[in-house]
Amino acid sequence: MAPKLSTRSITLKKGEKFFLNGALMRVDGPVKIEICTADSVLLPYQILEEKDASVPLHKIYYCVQQALVEEGNKDKWISKASSLLGAPEFANDRLSLEGVITDAEKGDQIKALRQLRNLIKSQYGTFSISYVEDAH
């Protein structure tokens, strides 16, 4: 039996970036894209810039994201993310975060990022970077 195709349609504005199977892409004009199959996709709202990683959960997210984007430096980024787990604010989420790091180490950064987005949403009510910055 052939694997089921997972089709996803996205609309991007001029200048927006997205990550697709190892390539960071930016569109030069408005475009609608239908992605039929993809191992790893990060949409514009899921990409975190380093300058926006100001709270500990975002720092871990950024490291796992970079492990996906910079496959050759994956171990360095996952090690950096793992080193952040000692922060006191992670006492209640340490087990979940250890699972996230394990998934990233196994090569499933997309799953790890999805779990991190859920943790961020549960802690701040949104994944929006500006909202989190306003909360601190």
C-alpha positions as CSV (number, residue, x, y, z in Angstrom):
1,M,0.0,0.0,0.0
2,A,1.4,3.4,-1.0
3,P,1.9,6.0,1.8
4,K,-0.9,8.6,2.0
5,L,0.2,12.0,0.6
6,S,-0.2,14.8,3.0
7,T,-1.1,17.9,1.0
8,R,-0.9,21.4,2.6
9,S,-1.7,24.7,0.9
10,I,0.0,27.8,2.2
11,T,-0.2,31.5,1.1
12,L,2.9,33.6,1.5
13,K,3.4,37.4,1.3
14,K,6.4,39.1,-0.3
15,G,9.5,38.6,1.7
16,E,8.2,35.8,4.0
17,K,10.5,32.9,4.7
18,F,9.8,29.2,5.1
19,F,12.0,26.2,5.6
20,L,11.4,23.2,3.3
21,N,13.4,19.9,3.5
22,G,16.7,21.6,4.3
23,A,16.3,24.8,2.4
24,L,15.4,28.2,3.9
25,M,13.3,29.9,1.2
26,R,12.0,33.4,0.8
27,V,9.4,34.5,-1.7
28,D,9.8,37.6,-3.8
29,G,6.1,38.2,-4.3
30,P,2.7,36.9,-3.1
31,V,2.4,33.2,-3.8
32,K,0.2,30.3,-3.0
33,I,2.0,27.0,-2.7
34,E,0.6,23.5,-2.4
35,I,3.1,21.2,-0.7
36,C,2.2,17.6,-1.6
37,T,4.9,15.8,0.3
38,A,7.6,17.1,2.6
39,D,9.8,15.7,5.4
40,S,10.2,19.0,7.1
41,V,8.4,22.3,6.7
42,L,8.5,25.3,8.9
43,L,6.1,28.0,8.0
44,P,6.8,31.7,8.5
45,Y,5.1,32.0,11.8
46,Q,7.0,29.0,13.1
47,I,10.5,30.4,12.3
48,L,12.2,32.1,15.2
49,E,14.9,34.7,14.6
50,E,17.8,34.5,17.1
51,K,17.2,38.1,18.2
52,D,13.6,37.1,19.3
53,A,14.8,34.2,21.4
54,S,14.7,36.2,24.7
55,V,13.0,33.8,27.0
56,P,14.4,30.3,27.9
57,L,11.7,28.3,26.1
58,H,12.3,30.4,22.9
59,K,16.1,29.8,23.3
60,I,15.5,26.0,23.3
61,Y,13.2,26.4,20.4
62,Y,15.8,28.4,18.5
63,C,18.5,25.7,19.1
64,V,16.2,22.9,18.0
65,Q,15.2,24.9,14.9
66,Q,18.9,25.5,14.1
67,A,19.6,21.8,14.5
68,L,17.0,21.3,11.7
69,V,18.3,24.1,9.5
70,E,22.0,23.5,10.0
71,E,22.0,19.7,9.7
72,G,25.9,19.6,9.8
73,N,25.9,21.4,13.2
74,K,22.9,19.4,14.6
75,D,24.9,18.0,17.6
76,K,26.2,21.4,18.6
77,W,22.7,22.9,18.6
78,I,21.1,20.0,20.4
79,S,23.8,20.1,23.0
80,K,23.2,23.8,23.5
81,A,19.5,23.2,23.9
82,S,20.1,20.5,26.4
83,S,22.4,22.7,28.5
84,L,19.5,25.2,28.9
85,L,17.3,22.6,30.7
86,G,19.0,23.4,34.1
87,A,17.2,26.7,34.3
88,P,14.9,26.9,37.4
89,E,11.9,28.0,35.4
90,F,11.9,24.5,33.8
91,A,11.3,22.6,37.0
92,N,7.7,21.8,36.1
93,D,8.4,21.0,32.4
94,R,11.7,19.2,32.8
95,L,10.3,15.8,31.8
96,S,8.5,17.2,28.7
97,L,11.6,19.1,27.7
98,E,13.9,16.1,28.1
99,G,11.5,14.2,25.7
100,V,11.8,17.1,23.3
101,I,15.6,16.9,23.4
102,T,15.4,13.1,22.9
103,D,13.2,13.6,19.8
104,A,15.6,16.1,18.4
105,E,18.6,13.8,19.1
106,K,16.8,11.1,17.2
107,G,16.4,13.4,14.2
108,D,12.8,14.3,14.7
109,Q,13.2,18.1,15.1
110,I,9.8,18.8,13.5
111,K,8.1,16.8,16.3
112,A,10.4,18.5,18.9
113,L,9.5,21.9,17.6
114,R,5.8,21.1,17.6
115,Q,6.0,20.0,21.3
116,L,7.9,23.2,22.1
117,R,5.3,25.4,20.4
118,N,2.6,23.7,22.5
119,L,4.6,24.3,25.7
120,I,5.1,27.9,24.7
121,K,1.4,28.3,24.0
122,S,0.4,26.7,27.3
123,Q,2.8,29.0,29.2
124,Y,2.1,32.2,27.4
125,G,-1.3,31.6,25.7
126,T,0.3,32.1,22.2
127,F,3.4,31.3,20.2
128,S,3.6,35.0,19.2
129,I,7.0,36.4,20.0
130,S,5.7,40.0,20.7
131,Y,3.2,38.7,23.2
132,V,5.9,36.8,25.2
133,E,8.2,39.9,25.1
134,D,5.4,42.0,26.5
135,A,4.8,39.5,29.3
136,H,8.4,39.9,30.7
